[in-house]
Amino acid sequence: MLEDSFGREVTGVRVSLTDRCNFDCVYCHNEGLGDTRGPMDPQDDEMSADDVVRFLEVAREFDVEKVKFTGGEPMLRQDLEEIIRRTPNEMEVSLTTNGTFLPGRAAGLREAGLSRVNVSQDALDPKAFAEVTKSGAYDKVMEGVESALAAGLDPVKLNMVVFEATAGYVPKMVDHVAENSGLQLQLIEYMPELTGKPEWAIDIERVHGWLEEQADEIEIREMHGRKRYWVNGGMVEIVDPVENPSFCTNCHRVRVTHEGYLKGCLNRNDDLRPMGEMTKHEIREAFRETVANRVPYYGEYMVRDGEGEWEINDRYIDA
């Protein structure tokens, strides 16, 4: 297993299969690349199924244990089931999706080898949902969640981005997962450094504080040092990477863009490494280089100045 100079082993990879999406969520950062989404038709710059599988075979050589397929909307790839089926058997496979294509495909994805799924859901009201996603697909998403549960893709994690427009919906979402077996809630801190509009950000510590008051039990995961709150039998986890050195210290994941570039950090695009002609030798070398050059974003790439504000570390400005 490869590890970087900070002792962080790479145990998982997150692979974007496309930057296409049938939603237009107001907070989207497209895996840190910005809003680069193009036409809905398949694009020539997307990795082929062979490209993806070749990379995963190399990653498995380095004892990578997990892969999460993402996008854009990965289910716009009609070869998704093939890719999952061809993923090395020893790797746990998960998927993040907006859920609209799960009806009719969830069972086939499970049969192909998918273990679990994260579904983006920011509200439990169709109008509020449409305002955030710019989509009228609320009912289809709800159906998709039910399809995933019926197919055995549980627990289904509901991903909710917490920012000014959605913060008020958190209590209802917490009740929702407590009342529905098989669901978990993942509250994701809004990231203004990737999406702009810093005025949309809220103090995530207020959410932590509210959950602490409601929780019957609290635990801290090894991954990222994330907190989990158990409220009336429902599990709620907070993903809070913004200005969080502890989160970065516990990062064990490398990303791959839909074009086949390795990416050591979600927040950076100055560390992209192409995998060349996609030969296994080239992939091995690019993967080693990417891991060797990974640094914690907060606490290393971004450091505190004399006034306690975050600024880019001088050593990376001209890198």
C-alpha positions as a printed Julia matrix, in Angstrom:
319×3 Matrix{Float64}:
   0.0    0.0     0.0
   1.37   3.4    -0.99
   1.64   6.24    1.49
   2.63   9.88    1.13
   5.35  11.73    3.01
   2.86  12.52    5.77
   2.26   8.84    6.45
  -1.22   8.79    4.9
  -1.88   5.46    3.23
  -4.06   5.47    0.1
  -6.81   2.95    0.78
  -9.45   4.22   -1.66
  -9.95   5.92   -5.01
 -12.81   8.07   -6.26
 -13.3    7.83  -10.03
 -15.39  10.32  -11.99
 -16.95   8.61  -15.0
 -18.41  11.73  -16.64
 -18.91  15.44  -16.08
 -22.38  15.24  -17.64
 -25.38  15.62  -15.36
 -29.14  15.89  -15.71
 -29.26  18.18  -12.65
 -27.83  21.69  -12.26
 -27.31  21.91   -8.5
 -26.43  25.42   -7.38
 -23.54  24.2    -5.2
 -21.94  21.81   -7.72
 -18.16  21.87   -8.0
 -17.79  18.82  -10.29
 -15.18  17.0    -8.22
 -13.25  20.23   -7.68
 -12.9   21.01  -11.4
 -15.58  23.71  -11.41
 -18.74  23.82  -13.49
 -17.32  22.24  -16.64
 -20.36  20.2   -17.56
 -21.03  20.07  -21.29
 -23.56  18.39  -23.59
 -25.57  15.45  -22.32
 -24.36  13.15  -25.1
 -21.31  10.91  -24.44
 -18.07  12.84  -24.92
 -14.81  11.75  -26.51
 -12.79  12.9   -23.5
 -14.45  10.44  -21.11
 -12.41   7.44  -20.08
 -13.58   4.24  -21.71
 -14.58   1.21  -19.67
 -11.21  -0.35  -20.56
  -9.39   2.76  -19.3
 -11.22   2.72  -16.0
 -10.72  -1.0   -15.4
  -7.02  -0.81  -16.32
  -6.52   1.9   -13.7
  -8.43  -0.06  -11.06
  -6.35  -3.16  -11.73
  -3.22  -1.11  -11.07
  -4.72   0.5    -7.97
  -5.5   -2.95   -6.63
  -1.82  -3.9    -7.09
  -1.14  -1.28   -4.42
  -3.77  -2.78   -2.07
  -6.39  -0.1    -2.68
  -9.48  -1.51   -0.99
 -12.34   0.71   -2.18
 -13.55   2.56   -5.26
 -16.38   5.06   -5.44
 -17.75   5.95   -8.88
 -18.98   9.49   -9.27
 -19.46  12.28  -11.81
 -21.32  14.4   -12.91
 -24.0   11.78  -12.88
 -22.25   8.39  -13.31
 -25.48   6.61  -14.24
 -25.51   8.52  -17.52
 -22.83   5.99  -18.47
 -24.67   3.1   -20.09
 -21.61   0.9   -19.5
 -21.66   1.48  -15.73
 -22.77  -2.08  -15.01
 -19.95  -3.41  -17.18
 -17.38  -1.26  -15.38
 -18.59  -2.45  -11.98
 -18.65  -6.07  -13.13
 -15.03  -5.79  -14.31
 -13.76  -4.05  -11.17
 -11.3   -6.29   -9.27
 -13.24  -8.59   -6.96
 -11.27  -7.55   -3.89
 -12.39  -3.92   -4.15
 -15.55  -2.66   -2.46
 -17.59  -0.69   -5.0
 -19.87   2.23   -4.12
 -21.62   4.88   -6.17
 -22.71   8.47   -5.68
 -25.72   9.49   -7.77
 -28.68  11.83   -7.88
 -30.87   8.71   -7.9
 -33.04   9.43  -10.94
 -31.79   6.43  -12.9
 -31.88   3.9   -10.06
 -35.43   2.72  -10.83
 -34.98  -0.11  -13.29
 -31.2   -0.35  -12.82
 -30.63  -0.78   -9.08
 -31.03  -4.57   -9.13
 -28.67  -4.9   -12.09
 -26.07  -2.74  -10.4
 -26.27  -4.89   -7.29
 -25.91  -8.03   -9.39
 -22.88  -6.51  -11.13
 -21.14  -6.05   -7.78
 -22.19  -2.66   -6.39
 -22.18  -2.71   -2.57
 -23.85   0.55   -1.63
 -24.99   3.91   -2.94
 -25.0    7.56   -1.88
 -27.98   9.54   -3.18
 -27.96  13.35   -3.27
 -31.04  14.69   -1.55
 -31.08  18.19   -0.11
 -34.74  18.57    0.82
 -37.92  16.61    1.46
 -40.15  19.11   -0.31
 -40.47  19.1    -4.13
 -40.37  22.89   -4.44
 -37.35  23.3    -2.17
 -35.66  20.38   -3.94
 -36.22  22.03   -7.32
 -34.76  25.32   -6.14
 -31.5   23.65   -5.16
 -31.15  21.12   -7.99
 -32.86  23.06  -10.81
 -34.69  19.81  -11.46
 -38.26  18.62  -11.13
 -37.16  15.05  -10.46
 -38.04  14.87   -6.75
 -40.47  11.96   -7.13
 -38.01  10.03   -9.29
 -35.27  10.47   -6.66
 -37.58   9.16   -3.94
 -38.4    6.19   -6.16
 -34.71   5.66   -6.77
 -33.97   5.45   -3.05
 -36.71   2.86   -2.62
 -35.33   0.89   -5.59
 -31.86   0.88   -4.06
 -33.18  -0.39   -0.73
 -35.24  -3.07   -2.45
 -32.15  -4.21   -4.37
 -30.16  -4.62   -1.16
 -27.93  -1.59   -1.66
 -28.18  -0.62    1.97
 -27.5    1.39    3.89
 -28.42   4.14    1.45
 -26.64   7.33    2.44
 -28.51  10.53    1.66
 -26.02  13.29    0.83
 -27.21  16.72    1.89
 -25.08  19.82    1.29
 -25.58  22.2     4.2
 -25.57  25.87    3.26
 -27.82  28.9     3.66
 -30.6   27.5     1.47
 -30.78  24.07    3.11
 -29.74  24.48    6.75
 -33.34  24.81    7.86
 -34.2   21.43    6.37
 -31.73  19.5     8.56
 -34.15  18.59   11.42
 -36.69  17.14    8.98
 -33.99  15.11    7.24
 -32.75  13.79   10.59
 -36.28  12.64   11.41
 -36.61  11.11    7.95
 -33.62   8.75    8.34
 -34.71   7.84   11.88
 -38.14   6.85   10.61
 -36.94   4.86    7.58
 -34.85   1.76    8.13
 -31.91   1.41    5.78
 -31.28   5.16    5.39
 -28.4    7.21    6.78
 -27.8   10.95    6.49
 -24.52  12.52    5.45
 -24.4   16.28    6.02
 -21.73  17.82    3.8
 -20.29  21.22    4.61
 -20.66  23.71    1.75
 -17.25  24.48    0.21
 -17.05  28.11   -0.94
 -13.39  27.71   -1.96
 -14.6   25.45   -4.78
 -17.95  26.94   -5.65
 -17.7   30.64   -4.84
 -20.49  32.56   -3.09
 -18.95  32.58    0.41
 -22.1   34.31    1.65
 -23.91  30.97    1.32
 -21.68  29.29    3.91
 -22.93  28.67    7.44
 -21.1   27.84   10.66
 -21.05  24.04   10.6
 -20.27  24.02   14.33
 -23.83  25.16   14.95
 -25.03  21.98   13.24
 -22.64  19.9    15.35
 -23.93  21.62   18.47
 -27.58  21.0    17.61
 -26.92  17.33   16.87
 -25.0   16.91   20.12
 -28.11  18.09   21.96
 -30.32  15.61   20.08
 -28.0   12.6    20.0
 -28.37   9.42   22.02
 -24.85   8.39   21.04
 -21.83  10.04   19.38
 -18.86   8.34   17.78
 -15.8    9.5    15.82
 -14.74   7.6    12.73
 -11.09   6.98   11.9
 -11.71   8.28    8.36
 -11.22  12.05    8.44
 -12.05  12.04   12.14
 -15.71  12.43   11.17
 -18.39  12.62   13.87
 -21.44  10.37   13.75
 -24.58  11.16   15.71
 -27.27   8.59   16.51
 -30.62  10.34   16.9
 -33.72   8.26   17.67
 -32.11   5.27   15.97
 -31.05   7.18   12.86
 -27.41   7.77   11.93
 -26.23  11.25   10.93
 -22.64  11.91    9.88
 -21.04  15.3     9.21
 -18.4   15.79    6.51
 -16.72  19.1     7.41
 -13.49  19.61    5.44
 -13.44  23.42    5.31
 -10.52  24.91    7.27
 -10.1   21.53    8.96
  -6.51  20.27    9.32
  -7.69  17.13   11.13
  -9.9   16.21    8.17
  -6.98  16.59    5.75
  -4.63  14.67    8.03
  -6.99  11.7     7.84
  -7.52  11.74    4.04
  -6.72   8.39    2.43
  -8.18   8.86   -1.06
  -6.88   9.67   -4.53
  -9.23  10.93   -7.23
  -9.41  10.38  -10.99
 -11.13  12.9   -13.28
 -13.43  11.78  -16.09
 -10.63  12.6   -18.55
  -8.2   10.25  -16.84
  -6.15  12.65  -14.74
  -5.0   11.6   -11.29
  -5.74  14.15   -8.59
  -4.22  14.01   -5.13
  -6.56  16.54   -3.5
 -10.13  17.6    -4.17
  -9.3   21.27   -3.54
  -6.35  21.43   -5.94
  -6.03  21.35   -9.71
  -2.32  22.17   -9.82
  -1.45  18.54   -9.07
  -3.18  16.81  -12.01
  -1.24  13.97  -13.61
  -2.32  12.4   -16.9
  -2.13   8.63  -17.16
  -0.55   8.89  -20.61
  -1.55   6.26  -23.13
  -3.06   4.31  -20.26
  -0.51   1.52  -20.3
  -0.22  -0.14  -16.92
   3.39   0.96  -16.57
   2.43   4.62  -17.11
  -0.45   4.34  -14.69
   1.79   2.82  -12.0
   4.29   5.66  -12.33
   1.63   8.37  -12.36
  -0.1    6.81   -9.36
   3.17   6.61   -7.4
   3.97  10.24   -8.22
   0.5   11.41   -7.25
   0.66   9.68   -3.87
   4.23  10.81   -3.22
   3.25  14.44   -3.82
   0.02  14.46   -1.78
  -0.05  17.0     1.05
  -2.77  17.92    3.55
  -4.59  20.88    2.03
  -5.16  22.67    5.33
  -2.07  22.78    7.52
   0.41  22.27    4.66
  -0.78  23.65    1.31
  -2.78  26.31    3.15
  -1.16  27.67    6.33
  -2.05  30.32    8.89
  -0.5   33.77    8.52
   0.44  36.05   11.4
  -3.19  37.08   11.85
  -4.51  33.53   11.84
  -5.93  33.69    8.31
  -5.38  30.9     5.78
  -2.95  31.62    2.92
  -1.11  29.47    0.35
   2.19  28.14    1.65
   4.98  29.94   -0.2
   6.58  26.69   -1.29
   3.53  25.86   -3.47
   2.88  29.25   -5.08
   5.19  28.67   -8.06
   5.05  24.87   -8.0
